[in-house]
Amino acid sequence: AACAFGADAAYMGLTQFSMRAGAGNFGENIKEQLVQWKKSPQGQNKKLYCTLNVILHESKIEDMVSVVNQLDSWPFDAFIVSDLGVASLLREKYPHCELHLSTQASCLNSAAVRVYRDLGFSRIVLGREASLVDIKKIKDAVPEMELEVFVHGAMCMAYSGRCLLSSFMAGRSANEGACSHTCRWNYRLALEEKERPGVYYPIEEHEDYTTIL
């Protein structure tokens, strides 16, 4: 649907290791349909990117290896990753695969872009904290590198999702794709005067307000 309405590419997550773990994502049952779509006139000139962009814990490496070993029959044009270990596993199995660096890696300067270029990445999805001025400077400094930027969506309260609030407060790791968006909950800070127990006063936001997050 995205490509039918004009997108040149779409990204998708599998049932494991995507930063959108709660989105349902795609399993083996959809693979053959994607293969046929890529061969059709509608899909021939479109790109399909696979997101394997969680921060990988040691206990999950064997599971990741298993997933990587099953990717050769999927019609992916590139892999979006944030963890260098995942990038290494992909390159070992598929030496010529195209690698895109996820915004989760918080790449925000031209020196880092050069390092990722030298490691074999062809595109950098910059950290969402990059300003328009920074983006231009990075592109001028490393013109051969493709840059991708977010133009719509929410800004995390930590660097590109590297936040522990959700894990601490809800037992769901933002760095493994299960963020509960704790920073966007509605908080109420109770202000009670000693001589008026049970009477709570609102704390309102004004021009010079202070936030607790």
Rosetta silent file (secondary structure, phi, psi, omega in degrees, C-alpha in Angstrom):
SEQUENCE: AACAFGADAAYMGLTQFSMRAGAGNFGENIKEQLVQWKKSPQGQNKKLYCTLNVILHESKIEDMVSVVNQLDSWPFDAFIVSDLGVASLLREKYPHCELHLSTQASCLNSAAVRVYRDLGFSRIVLGREASLVDIKKIKDAVPEMELEVFVHGAMCMAYSGRCLLSSFMAGRSANEGACSHTCRWNYRLALEEKERPGVYYPIEEHEDYTTIL
SCORE:     score description
SCORE:     0.000 S_00000001
   1 L     0.000  -41.580  179.174    0.000    0.000    0.000 S_00000001
   2 L   -60.113  -45.286 -178.828    2.843    2.407    0.835 S_00000001
   3 L   -70.464  -35.135  178.736    4.494    1.818   -2.531 S_00000001
   4 L   -62.811  -28.700  179.688    1.190    2.000   -4.397 S_00000001
   5 L   -95.957   15.054  168.937    0.732    5.512   -3.025 S_00000001
   6 L   115.489   -5.951  178.646    4.151    6.664   -4.199 S_00000001
   7 L   -68.835  142.247  176.420    6.786    5.423   -1.776 S_00000001
   8 L   -83.629  -20.410 -176.609   10.050    4.279   -3.375 S_00000001
   9 E  -155.113  160.425  174.711   10.761    1.911   -0.483 S_00000001
  10 E  -141.121  149.143  174.779    9.260    0.425    2.647 S_00000001
  11 E  -112.169  153.304 -177.453   10.802   -1.105    5.736 S_00000001
  12 E  -146.851  151.696  176.828    9.390   -4.030    7.668 S_00000001
  13 E  -106.479  151.353  172.419   10.141   -6.010   10.779 S_00000001
  14 E   -87.998 -175.957 -176.585   10.137   -9.740   11.269 S_00000001
  15 L   -72.254  -10.489  176.954    8.592  -11.405   14.310 S_00000001
  16 L  -132.166  150.784  166.642   11.881  -10.934   16.212 S_00000001
  17 L    69.499   22.937  172.962   14.479   -8.198   16.685 S_00000001
  18 L  -101.749  148.271  177.945   12.575   -5.219   15.300 S_00000001
  19 L   -74.335   -0.710  172.580   12.342   -1.935   17.212 S_00000001
  20 L  -117.539   61.973 -172.457    8.582   -2.110   16.640 S_00000001
  21 H   -63.600  -26.188 -177.446    8.115   -5.400   18.473 S_00000001
  22 H   -91.610    8.794 -174.275    4.464   -4.709   19.245 S_00000001
  23 H   -87.206    0.287 -176.826    3.455   -3.983   15.663 S_00000001
  24 L    92.007  -55.325  174.850    2.626   -7.578   14.721 S_00000001
  25 L    59.654 -161.952 -168.428    5.257   -7.555   11.972 S_00000001
  26 E  -125.639  134.977  177.696    5.794  -10.290    9.381 S_00000001
  27 L  -113.551 -172.144 -177.693    6.320  -14.027    9.612 S_00000001
  28 H   -57.479  -27.578 -175.988    7.032  -16.848    7.182 S_00000001
  29 H   -65.124  -18.574 -177.632    3.407  -16.819    6.048 S_00000001
  30 H  -101.122   -9.196 -172.004    3.932  -13.539    4.191 S_00000001
  31 H   -59.690  -47.983 -176.625    7.288  -14.338    2.562 S_00000001
  32 H   -64.632  -35.047  176.648    6.002  -15.891   -0.662 S_00000001
  33 H   -64.058  -38.958  178.489    3.604  -13.003   -1.202 S_00000001
  34 H   -67.295  -39.888  178.043    6.485  -10.561   -0.870 S_00000001
  35 H   -59.811  -46.313 -179.409    8.606  -12.570   -3.308 S_00000001
  36 H   -67.589  -37.391  178.996    5.826  -12.499   -5.885 S_00000001
  37 H   -63.830  -41.722  179.782    5.157   -8.798   -5.286 S_00000001
  38 H   -63.605  -27.633  179.679    8.826   -7.930   -5.881 S_00000001
  39 H   -84.134  -16.830 -176.177    8.654   -9.761   -9.208 S_00000001
  40 L   -77.761  163.223  176.999    5.462   -8.001  -10.283 S_00000001
  41 L   -57.849  -31.458 -178.948    5.380   -4.722  -12.250 S_00000001
  42 L   -70.780  -28.451 -173.803    4.227   -2.952   -9.076 S_00000001
  43 L  -108.859   -6.950 -172.779    7.218   -4.111   -7.062 S_00000001
  44 L   -61.771  -36.428 -177.192   10.092   -4.378   -9.526 S_00000001
  45 L  -102.824   15.368  179.932   11.410   -0.861   -8.974 S_00000001
  46 L  -104.828  153.885  179.023   10.642   -0.703   -5.262 S_00000001
  47 E  -108.257  145.839  179.121   12.983   -1.370   -2.352 S_00000001
  48 E  -129.079  121.402 -175.756   12.219   -3.456    0.706 S_00000001
  49 E  -112.152  137.832  179.781   14.292   -3.057    3.855 S_00000001
  50 E  -101.080  127.862  178.702   14.393   -5.454    6.813 S_00000001
  51 E   -92.868  116.599  171.607   14.746   -4.013   10.309 S_00000001
  52 E  -125.289   58.993 -162.463   16.998   -5.986   12.665 S_00000001
  53 L  -110.996   21.747  173.255   17.698   -2.899   14.731 S_00000001
  54 L   -75.569  162.758  169.007   17.447   -3.836   18.406 S_00000001
  55 L   -84.543  117.414 -166.686   20.424   -3.521   20.739 S_00000001
  56 L   -87.128  123.211  174.802   21.410   -7.162   21.052 S_00000001
  57 L   -84.253  155.086 -177.252   22.019   -8.752   24.457 S_00000001
  58 H   -55.537  -37.951 -176.731   24.434  -11.665   24.789 S_00000001
  59 H   -67.550  -13.436 -176.258   21.615  -14.068   25.643 S_00000001
  60 H  -103.696    0.470 -174.365   19.963  -13.362   22.263 S_00000001
  61 H   -61.931  -44.960 -178.931   22.929  -13.953   19.955 S_00000001
  62 H   -62.192  -38.648  177.048   22.060  -17.556   19.123 S_00000001
  63 H   -64.265  -39.513  178.766   18.487  -16.542   18.304 S_00000001
  64 H   -65.273  -42.129  177.815   19.778  -13.778   16.036 S_00000001
  65 H   -57.923  -42.083  179.158   22.102  -16.199   14.247 S_00000001
  66 H   -61.908  -42.325  179.172   19.111  -18.472   13.619 S_00000001
  67 H   -66.368  -46.053 -179.339   17.098  -15.586   12.145 S_00000001
  68 H   -58.270  -40.321 -178.300   20.004  -14.401    9.977 S_00000001
  69 L   -65.905  -14.401 -178.034   20.481  -17.905    8.575 S_00000001
  70 L  -103.783    7.617 -172.071   16.890  -17.870    7.302 S_00000001
  71 H   -88.686  -10.425 -173.194   16.981  -14.538    5.470 S_00000001
  72 H   -65.578  -22.159 -178.413   18.394  -15.646    2.122 S_00000001
  73 H   -94.449   -0.556  176.475   14.974  -16.491    0.688 S_00000001
  74 L   -87.506  147.749 -175.993   13.413  -13.138    1.614 S_00000001
  75 L   -88.516   52.115 -176.850   13.390  -10.406   -1.089 S_00000001
  76 L   -86.911  141.886  177.308   15.192   -7.772    0.974 S_00000001
  77 L   -94.503  -21.786  179.638   17.285   -5.048   -0.642 S_00000001
  78 E  -163.555  164.160  177.747   19.001   -3.947    2.570 S_00000001
  79 E  -119.683  132.558  177.393   19.093   -4.484    6.325 S_00000001
  80 E   -98.840  115.629 -175.491   18.609   -1.705    8.877 S_00000001
  81 E  -132.335  156.286  174.760   20.728   -2.456   11.956 S_00000001
  82 L  -118.387  -24.361 -175.426   22.013   -0.590   14.996 S_00000001
  83 L   -95.532  126.817 -178.120   24.212   -3.225   16.630 S_00000001
  84 H   -65.577  -27.994  175.618   27.636   -3.811   15.055 S_00000001
  85 H   -64.057  -40.385  177.382   27.492   -7.459   16.101 S_00000001
  86 H   -65.064  -41.463  177.339   24.334   -7.908   14.027 S_00000001
  87 H   -59.288  -41.108  179.834   26.036   -6.163   11.105 S_00000001
  88 H   -65.048  -42.805  178.610   28.942   -8.585   11.419 S_00000001
  89 H   -61.495  -41.416  179.416   26.631  -11.625   11.473 S_00000001
  90 H   -64.559  -43.934 -178.796   24.854  -10.408    8.351 S_00000001
  91 H   -67.662  -33.687  177.201   28.105   -9.771    6.488 S_00000001
  92 H   -63.911  -40.795 -177.697   29.477  -13.189    7.438 S_00000001
  93 H   -82.735  -37.986 -176.865   26.399  -14.890    6.004 S_00000001
  94 L  -129.858   84.053 -171.153   25.735  -12.489    3.122 S_00000001
  95 L   -56.406  -26.119 -175.331   29.052  -10.800    2.174 S_00000001
  96 L  -107.250   13.498 -178.343   27.465   -8.463   -0.360 S_00000001
  97 L   -69.407  151.113  179.334   24.372   -7.429    1.554 S_00000001
  98 L   -89.925  132.145 -177.479   23.574   -3.728    1.853 S_00000001
  99 E  -114.312  131.601  173.137   23.659   -2.309    5.373 S_00000001
 100 E  -115.793  135.266  179.493   21.804    0.773    6.628 S_00000001
 101 E   -84.742  127.060 -179.068   22.544    2.149   10.079 S_00000001
 102 L   -70.693  152.629  173.299   19.431    2.588   12.210 S_00000001
 103 H   -59.111  -22.055  178.895   18.609    5.856   13.950 S_00000001
 104 H   -61.338  -20.475 -179.098   18.869    3.764   17.131 S_00000001
 105 H   -80.593   -6.800  176.144   22.655    3.953   16.790 S_00000001
 106 L    57.567   45.372  177.266   22.540    7.718   17.456 S_00000001
 107 L   -81.279  119.094 -170.601   24.920    8.679   14.660 S_00000001
 108 L  -134.167    9.771 -179.999   25.129   12.478   14.800 S_00000001
 109 L  -149.833  159.785 -174.215   28.442   13.588   13.307 S_00000001
 110 H   -67.628  -30.836  178.447   30.551   13.241   10.180 S_00000001
 111 H   -63.816  -43.228  177.525   33.430   11.486   11.963 S_00000001
 112 H   -65.940  -39.332  178.597   31.094    8.676   13.037 S_00000001
 113 H   -58.655  -42.106  179.129   29.594    8.531    9.530 S_00000001
 114 H   -62.234  -39.675  179.052   33.075    7.946    8.096 S_00000001
 115 H   -61.978  -47.690  179.548   33.659    5.075   10.535 S_00000001
 116 H   -64.591  -36.162  174.633   30.409    3.391    9.547 S_00000001
 117 H   -58.555  -46.324 -178.732   31.240    3.959    5.867 S_00000001
 118 H   -67.189  -22.627  177.081   34.576    2.206    6.378 S_00000001
 119 L   -84.705   -4.171  174.781   32.741   -0.675    8.089 S_00000001
 120 L   107.929    5.284  177.372   30.658   -1.194    4.958 S_00000001
 121 E   -77.251  140.240  179.352   27.464    0.762    5.600 S_00000001
 122 E  -104.514  -14.856  179.407   25.976    2.466    2.553 S_00000001
 123 E  -144.881  142.533  176.357   23.323    4.565    4.305 S_00000001
 124 E  -117.210  121.743  169.394   23.034    6.270    7.665 S_00000001
 125 E   -89.713  102.549 -171.771   19.645    6.971    9.225 S_00000001
 126 L   -61.720  153.780  172.606   20.804    9.855   11.368 S_00000001
 127 L   -57.325  144.305 -174.839   19.847   10.220   15.000 S_00000001
 128 L   -69.016   -7.235  178.987   16.636   12.212   15.309 S_00000001
 129 L   -82.858   -7.486 -177.806   18.470   14.839   17.347 S_00000001
 130 L   -69.147  132.494  177.158   20.377   16.097   14.268 S_00000001
 131 L   -83.908  166.676  176.820   19.444   19.626   13.213 S_00000001
 132 H   -59.522  -39.069  177.822   19.033   20.718    9.592 S_00000001
 133 H   -62.392  -44.817  179.112   22.327   22.602    9.880 S_00000001
 134 H   -63.357  -42.259 -179.118   24.089   19.477   11.169 S_00000001
 135 H   -58.666  -44.181  179.270   22.587   17.311    8.437 S_00000001
 136 H   -64.286  -42.873  179.589   23.940   19.629    5.743 S_00000001
 137 H   -62.816  -40.748  179.529   27.405   19.750    7.342 S_00000001
 138 H   -64.146  -44.226 -179.682   27.506   15.946    7.581 S_00000001
 139 H   -65.279  -40.171  177.912   26.489   15.549    3.942 S_00000001
 140 H   -64.574  -34.765 -177.346   29.066   18.122    2.817 S_00000001
 141 H   -77.627  -32.825 -178.982   31.769   16.327    4.822 S_00000001
 142 L  -131.824   69.217 -172.054   30.905   12.819    3.569 S_00000001
 143 L   -63.991  -23.652 -178.254   29.090   13.410    0.249 S_00000001
 144 L   -76.640  -13.643 -177.282   29.370    9.811   -0.906 S_00000001
 145 L   -89.526  133.160  173.579   27.273    8.511    2.000 S_00000001
 146 E   -72.800  134.960  175.888   23.504    8.250    1.696 S_00000001
 147 E  -117.723  138.363  175.188   21.720    9.979    4.565 S_00000001
 148 E  -124.605  140.052 -178.871   18.151    9.300    5.687 S_00000001
 149 L  -134.553  152.086  174.957   16.314   11.437    8.234 S_00000001
 150 L   -77.589  133.785  174.685   13.029   11.333   10.110 S_00000001
 151 L  -119.429    0.331 -179.784   10.569   14.053    9.079 S_00000001
 152 L  -153.422  142.781  176.406    7.556   12.822   11.068 S_00000001
 153 L   131.301 -171.050 -175.356    7.016   11.108   14.388 S_00000001
 154 L   -97.546  147.307  175.320    7.777   11.451   18.071 S_00000001
 155 L   -94.835  125.451  179.018   11.023   12.577   19.641 S_00000001
 156 L   -68.589  156.172  177.223   12.288   10.252   22.369 S_00000001
 157 L   -85.595   11.566  174.686   13.231   11.675   25.759 S_00000001
 158 L  -142.463  173.648 -177.561   16.624    9.997   25.369 S_00000001
 159 H   -64.375  108.694  173.753   19.048    9.687   22.477 S_00000001
 160 H    43.842   43.340  174.629   17.131    7.929   19.694 S_00000001
 161 H    93.594   -5.510 -179.205   15.393    5.526   22.022 S_00000001
 162 L   -78.473   74.160 -170.329   18.309    4.683   24.305 S_00000001
 163 L  -130.980  146.211 -178.975   16.125    5.073   27.367 S_00000001
 164 L  -109.584    0.713 -178.130   15.581    3.008   30.499 S_00000001
 165 H   -57.777  -49.591 -176.175   12.303    4.554   31.701 S_00000001
 166 H   -62.461  -42.986 -179.841   10.093    1.913   30.090 S_00000001
 167 H   -63.260  -41.674 -177.506   12.232   -0.964   31.340 S_00000001
 168 H   -70.952  -41.298 -171.478   12.310    0.439   34.880 S_00000001
 169 H   -94.971  -23.364 -175.199    8.640    1.395   35.142 S_00000001
 170 H  -128.716   -2.762 -179.262    6.889   -1.200   32.969 S_00000001
 171 L    70.363   19.855 -179.862    9.329   -4.078   32.570 S_00000001
 172 L  -122.476  120.118 -173.726    9.410   -3.490   28.791 S_00000001
 173 L   -80.491  121.238  175.049   12.753   -2.662   27.181 S_00000001
 174 H   -65.454  -29.335 -177.494   12.761    0.249   24.735 S_00000001
 175 H   -82.207   -1.486  174.509   16.066   -1.030   23.407 S_00000001
 176 H  -119.907   18.451  173.228   14.506   -4.352   22.430 S_00000001
 177 L    87.769    7.555 -174.062   11.525   -2.875   20.611 S_00000001
 178 L  -115.182   30.810 -175.963    8.963   -3.080   23.423 S_00000001
 179 L   -57.909  133.469  177.055    8.834    0.555   24.598 S_00000001
 180 L   -92.918    7.733  179.265    5.712    1.406   26.596 S_00000001
 181 L    55.309   46.844 -178.397    6.262    5.116   25.777 S_00000001
 182 H   -58.159  -31.824 -178.481    6.598    5.910   29.465 S_00000001
 183 H   -69.312  -13.894 -178.492    7.769    9.435   28.649 S_00000001
 184 H  -106.405    5.758  176.383    4.370   10.145   27.068 S_00000001
 185 L   -66.599  161.521  175.682    2.183    8.966   29.945 S_00000001
 186 L   -89.833  112.530 -177.852    0.006   11.501   31.719 S_00000001
 187 L  -101.144  146.659  175.431    1.653   12.311   35.031 S_00000001
 188 L  -127.137  116.541  179.565    0.055   14.082   37.980 S_00000001
 189 L   -98.446  112.771 -173.447    2.298   15.618   40.570 S_00000001
 190 L   -77.295  129.037  175.623    0.293   16.115   43.756 S_00000001
 191 E  -117.269  111.892 -174.684    0.757   19.436   45.570 S_00000001
 192 E  -123.041  130.045  177.992   -0.831   19.382   49.004 S_00000001
 193 L   -86.218  137.604 -170.786   -0.769   22.180   51.604 S_00000001
 194 L   -53.896  -41.472 -176.177   -0.163   20.924   55.148 S_00000001
 195 L   -84.211   -0.661 -179.567   -3.264   22.535   56.697 S_00000001
 196 L  -129.463   63.378 -177.678   -5.548   21.361   53.887 S_00000001
 197 L   -60.811  138.528  179.204   -5.063   17.584   53.673 S_00000001
 198 L    85.738   -5.734  176.709   -6.759   15.972   50.707 S_00000001
 199 L  -102.465  113.949 -175.416   -6.952   19.227   48.754 S_00000001
 200 E  -106.601  137.921 -177.164   -4.624   19.000   45.760 S_00000001
 201 E  -106.615  138.854 -178.527   -3.535   21.971   43.698 S_00000001
 202 L   -73.125  147.124  170.630   -2.725   21.712   39.985 S_00000001
 203 L  -106.453  112.701 -173.569    0.742   22.391   38.636 S_00000001
 204 L  -101.471  154.670  178.156    0.232   24.108   35.293 S_00000001
 205 L   -94.037  127.348  176.224    2.608   24.614   32.396 S_00000001
 206 L  -126.368 -169.223 -174.234    3.350   28.205   31.426 S_00000001
 207 L   -56.092  -40.352 -176.891    5.972   29.932   29.341 S_00000001
 208 L  -111.294   42.371 -176.125    8.766   29.301   31.846 S_00000001
 209 L   -74.350  166.451  174.758    7.576   25.962   33.196 S_00000001
 210 L  -120.357  137.819  179.117    9.731   23.116   34.517 S_00000001
 211 L  -105.189  156.998  179.174    9.165   19.482   33.569 S_00000001
 212 L   -92.567  -14.883  175.850    9.877   16.379   35.640 S_00000001
 213 L  -106.245    0.000    0.000   11.002   14.325   32.616 S_00000001
